[in-house]
Amino acid sequence: RLPQRLRRINSSRESGDGDPTRAAFFLAVAAAEELYRKALGIAEERRPSSGNCAPCSGQSPWLYWGWAPAVGPGRLSGDVRSMEITVIDFVTLTEVPVSRKHVIANLIQLYKYDFSEFADIKSPYGEVGSDGRYTYDGLDSYWHEEGRFALTTHADGRLAGFTLVNRWSALNRQLDHSVGEFFVLRKYRRLGIGSRAAKILFERWPGRWEVGVAGYNKPALSFWQKAIPAAVDGDVEECAGDGKRWAGPVLCFDNRGRKSCLG
C-alpha cells in the first residue's frame, strides 16, 4: 500500500495539485500507518493458533496466553521508523507464601500512594505515618485466616502487581470470594494486563464473587465494568453500597457453573 500512496503523492506534486510540504506530511502519515499495521500483524501471528489456553495443553496452570495479546500504544519520536508496539505474551498469577509477605508489603506502599490521589484533603485517608510509610491493617490475616490469600501478578516473568482475596462482603451477603485489593504497576497499565489477571483469578477460583469499588475511584469502576463481563460468563450485577458498611458500587457475579480449563 505504501508504494501506491507514494505514487499518488508524487503524481499530485507533479501535476501541481498540492504543495511539497503537504505531500511530505501525507507520506509521513502513510509510513506511520504502515508500520503500525505491520506491528499489529506480527502481534497477531504470535497468538496461539487455536482457542485453547496453555493449561489445557499440559503446561503450567498459572500461564495464561491471553487469546488477544496485549498491544500497547505506539510511541513516536521524530522519526516514524522508531515506532514501538508493546506486546506481553504471558500474564501469570502466583500465590505468595508467608516467607515473601514483604513483597506484598512493599507493593502496598505504591498502591496506597496511588490511592492517595483520590483522598479528600481533610480526610485521614492517604496520610503517611511519622516514619513516612503508609500503614495497612490486617495484612498478616492473608496468611493466617481461611479464605484469604495473596497473589502476585507477573508480565512475562516480571513483577507487575498484586491481588488480595478475602471473603468479606460489602453487601453483607454469603459469598466465596471478594477482591480486597487489586494493583497493577503504572508501567504495565493500559496493556491489558489487569484484565488478563482478573480473568485468571476468576477462572482459577470460581464462586460467588464481589468486587467493591470505592465511590471516588472512577477509573477503577470503569476498569471493572469492562474486565468482569469480559472474564466471566453470565450476568454481572452492580449494586450500591449502603454508605456505612461500604460507600460505592459493588459488582457481583456467580461463576460456579462455568467449566474452567484452569481446574
RAQUI-V351454 format. One record per backbone hydrogen bond with DSSP energy under -0.5 kcal/mol. NH is the residue of the N-H (numbers start at 0). CO is the residue of the C=O. If there is no record, write none. Layout:
BEGIN
nh = [NH/NH]
co = [CO/CO]
END
This chain:
BEGIN
nh = [4/5/6/7/8/9/10/11/12/13/14/15/15/16/17/22/23/24/25/26/27/28/29/30/31/32/33/34/35/36/37/38/39/40/41/42/43/44/45/45/46/54/55/56/56/57/58/62/63/69/71/71/74/75/76/79/81/82/83/86/87/88/90/91/92/93/95/96/99/100/102/103/104/105/106/107/108/108/109/110/111/112/113/114/115/116/117/118/122/126/128/131/138/140/141/142/143/144/147/148/150/151/152/153/154/155/155/157/159/160/161/162/163/164/165/169/171/175/176/177/178/179/179/180/182/184/187/188/190/192/195/196/197/198/199/200/201/202/203/204/205/208/208/209/210/212/214/216/217/220/221/222/223/224/225/225/226/227/229/230/230/231/236/238/238/240/242/247/249/250/251/252/254/257/259/262]
co = [0/1/2/3/4/5/6/7/8/9/10/11/12/11/11/18/19/20/21/22/23/24/25/26/27/28/29/30/31/32/33/34/35/36/37/38/39/40/41/42/43/62/52/52/53/54/53/59/90/87/69/85/83/73/78/77/78/79/74/84/69/86/63/153/61/151/149/94/96/97/99/99/100/101/102/103/104/105/105/106/107/108/109/110/111/113/114/115/119/123/132/128/135/137/138/139/140/140/144/164/162/93/160/91/157/89/153/154/152/152/182/150/180/148/177/167/168/207/207/165/209/163/177/163/161/159/184/185/187/187/191/192/193/194/195/196/197/198/199/200/202/206/252/176/250/248/246/213/215/216/217/218/219/220/221/222/222/223/225/226/227/227/251/236/249/247/245/245/238/210/236/208/206/254/257/259]
END
